[in-house]
Amino acid sequence: MAALNVSPQEQSEILMQALPHMLRYDDSTIVVKYGGHAMGGDGERDFARDMVLLEQSGVNPVVVHGGGPQIGAMLKKLGIESRFSGGLRITDKATVEIVEMVLAGSINKQLVGAINAQGGRAIGLCGKDGNMVTARKVTRPHEGGDGEPPVDLGFVGEPDRIDVAVLDAILGRELIPVLAPVAAAADGETYNVNADTFAGAIAGALHAKRLIFLTDVPGVLDKDKNLIKELKVDDIRELIADGTITGGMIPKVETCIYALERGVEGVVILDGKIPHAVLIELLTDHGAGTLITR
């Protein structure tokens, strides 16, 4: 890694700003959801380096990754049509096998390798391991309105029960768990779980100090498209009601509320394409996205 052209005085000022934050998060659990659009290239290397630095600084990072674009590319390569309802992939038996292969296989191990290459010790897992996440089937109301049968999304699930025994055995032992959002139901069937929802459930079960969503937007924006740096849960409900928060941001902030209600201290939505966005958020005074608290 090339040396930065920073004077000793500037280095000391950076450290003086970062150290109080490092002490604040010492021995705390931070869950980071790393999205499919932010993956790959130099950004992945920087992200891996950030996770290693956090672990070496006494923080317990837990990474949950997505992979929608990669799943779509693999399905297209195999000639399998992708279908969606309300932003959720309709997942038949053939598709869920590909989803598991891509998420728990290639993407998971790629990210584990990236973290290990930066000097960390990552371990790749999915919701099936140690019955960490037990899923239940998701259905979605039909867009046609009342009286229409719900849309069958196939093998799409949501967290039903969380058992963090495996994570408890890993955290604090210089290991960085990297989790793929694939889980089994009580009957043994495999389900594709939305990565945001998966991360929220894990963060809640671990009572994480922070849940960080790395996305492709700066955070929650006001009606003039300016970043809102801090929000309370009641603020979010008002912004949804008046139409400020719309589209795909609604389920994301609803996951934030879910996690806060289960014991997460704060949730941050920020742009994962900003180099070292996680470190800027956690270890500087000004942060990098929207912080949501109760």
SVG drawing of the C-alpha trace seen along z (x, -y; Angstrom):
<svg xmlns="http://www.w3.org/2000/svg" viewBox="-62 -21 68 52">
<polyline fill="none" stroke="black" stroke-width="0.4" points="0.0,0.0 1.4,-3.4 2.3,-5.8 0.0,-8.8 1.6,-12.2 0.6,-13.3 2.7,-15.4 3.4,-14.1 1.3,-17.0 -1.6,-15.9 -1.2,-12.3 -1.4,-13.3 -4.5,-15.3 -6.2,-12.3 -5.3,-10.0 -6.5,-12.5 -9.9,-12.6 -10.1,-8.8 -9.0,-7.6 -12.0,-8.7 -14.3,-7.0 -12.1,-3.8 -12.5,-3.7 -16.2,-4.2 -16.5,-1.1 -14.0,1.0 -15.3,4.6 -18.6,3.6 -20.3,5.5 -20.8,3.7 -22.9,5.4 -22.2,4.2 -24.4,5.0 -22.3,4.9 -24.5,4.6 -24.1,6.2 -23.7,2.9 -20.8,1.8 -18.8,5.0 -15.8,5.7 -12.7,3.7 -10.8,1.3 -13.9,0.8 -13.9,4.4 -10.2,4.2 -10.8,1.0 -13.8,2.5 -11.8,5.6 -9.0,3.4 -11.5,1.4 -13.0,4.6 -9.5,5.8 -8.6,2.4 -11.8,2.4 -11.1,6.0 -7.5,5.1 -8.8,2.0 -10.9,4.0 -14.2,3.9 -16.2,7.0 -17.3,6.6 -19.9,8.9 -20.4,8.7 -23.6,9.6 -23.4,9.4 -25.9,9.3 -25.5,10.3 -28.5,9.4 -26.6,8.3 -24.3,11.3 -27.3,13.7 -29.0,12.0 -25.9,12.3 -25.6,16.0 -29.3,16.7 -28.9,14.9 -25.8,16.9 -27.7,20.1 -30.8,19.0 -33.1,18.7 -35.5,15.7 -35.4,13.4 -38.9,12.4 -39.7,9.9 -42.6,8.7 -42.3,5.6 -38.5,5.7 -38.3,9.3 -37.0,12.0 -39.6,14.8 -37.5,17.8 -38.5,21.3 -36.6,24.5 -34.1,24.1 -33.4,20.5 -32.9,21.0 -30.2,23.6 -28.4,20.9 -29.0,18.3 -27.3,20.5 -24.4,21.3 -23.8,17.7 -24.4,16.2 -23.0,18.9 -20.5,20.0 -18.7,17.7 -19.5,14.3 -19.0,15.4 -15.7,17.0 -14.5,14.1 -15.2,11.7 -13.6,14.0 -10.5,14.1 -10.4,10.3 -10.5,9.9 -7.8,12.6 -5.6,10.9 -5.6,7.8 -4.3,9.6 -7.6,10.6 -9.0,14.0 -12.5,14.2 -14.8,17.2 -17.6,17.6 -21.0,18.8 -24.7,18.7 -27.9,18.8 -27.9,22.6 -24.7,23.0 -25.5,23.9 -29.2,23.1 -28.2,19.5 -31.2,18.3 -34.4,20.3 -36.6,18.9 -40.3,18.8 -41.9,18.5 -42.7,14.9 -45.8,14.0 -46.6,10.6 -50.1,9.1 -51.3,8.9 -50.8,5.4 -54.3,5.7 -55.8,4.9 -58.3,6.6 -59.7,10.0 -56.7,11.0 -54.7,14.0 -51.2,13.2 -48.2,13.5 -46.3,16.7 -42.6,15.7 -41.5,19.3 -38.5,20.0 -38.2,16.5 -38.1,16.4 -37.7,14.0 -36.0,14.6 -38.2,16.5 -35.8,17.6 -32.2,16.4 -29.6,18.5 -26.3,16.6 -24.4,19.4 -22.1,19.8 -21.4,16.1 -20.8,15.9 -18.2,18.6 -16.4,16.6 -16.6,12.9 -13.8,11.7 -11.4,14.3 -9.7,12.4 -12.2,13.8 -14.5,11.9 -17.7,13.7 -19.0,13.1 -22.6,14.2 -24.6,15.1 -28.4,14.5 -29.4,18.1 -31.4,20.0 -33.4,23.2 -36.9,23.4 -38.1,25.8 -38.9,28.4 -35.4,28.2 -36.2,26.3 -33.7,23.6 -34.9,20.0 -33.4,16.9 -33.6,14.1 -33.4,10.4 -29.9,9.3 -31.1,6.1 -33.7,8.1 -31.1,10.8 -28.6,8.1 -31.3,6.4 -32.3,9.7 -28.6,10.6 -27.8,7.1 -30.9,7.2 -30.1,10.7 -26.5,9.6 -27.7,6.2 -25.1,4.6 -23.9,1.1 -24.2,0.2 -25.9,1.7 -24.4,0.1 -26.1,0.4 -23.7,-0.3 -25.8,-1.3 -25.6,-3.2 -27.1,-6.4 -25.7,-8.9 -28.4,-8.1 -31.9,-9.3 -32.6,-12.5 -35.1,-15.3 -37.4,-16.5 -34.6,-18.8 -32.3,-15.7 -30.1,-16.9 -28.7,-14.4 -30.5,-14.1 -27.7,-13.4 -29.8,-12.2 -33.3,-10.8 -35.4,-9.4 -37.9,-6.6 -40.9,-9.0 -39.2,-11.2 -39.0,-8.3 -42.7,-7.5 -43.5,-11.2 -41.2,-11.2 -42.9,-8.1 -46.4,-9.6 -45.6,-12.9 -43.9,-11.1 -40.3,-12.2 -39.2,-8.6 -40.4,-6.5 -39.7,-3.4 -36.9,-1.0 -35.9,-3.3 -39.1,-2.4 -38.3,1.3 -34.7,0.3 -35.8,-2.2 -38.4,0.3 -35.6,2.7 -33.7,0.0 -36.8,-0.4 -37.0,3.4 -33.3,3.6 -33.6,0.6 -36.7,2.1 -34.6,5.3 -31.8,3.5 -29.5,2.1 -28.2,-1.3 -28.0,-3.0 -28.4,-2.3 -26.6,-4.1 -27.4,-4.2 -24.5,-5.5 -22.9,-5.3 -20.7,-2.2 -18.9,-3.6 -17.2,-6.3 -13.7,-5.0 -13.4,-3.8 -17.0,-4.9 -17.3,-2.7 -14.2,-4.2 -15.4,-7.8 -18.7,-7.0 -17.3,-5.3 -14.0,-7.1 -14.6,-10.7 -16.6,-13.6 -18.7,-14.3 -19.8,-10.8 -20.7,-9.7 -24.5,-9.0 -27.8,-9.1 -27.8,-7.9 -31.1,-6.6 -31.7,-6.1 -34.8,-5.6"/>
</svg>
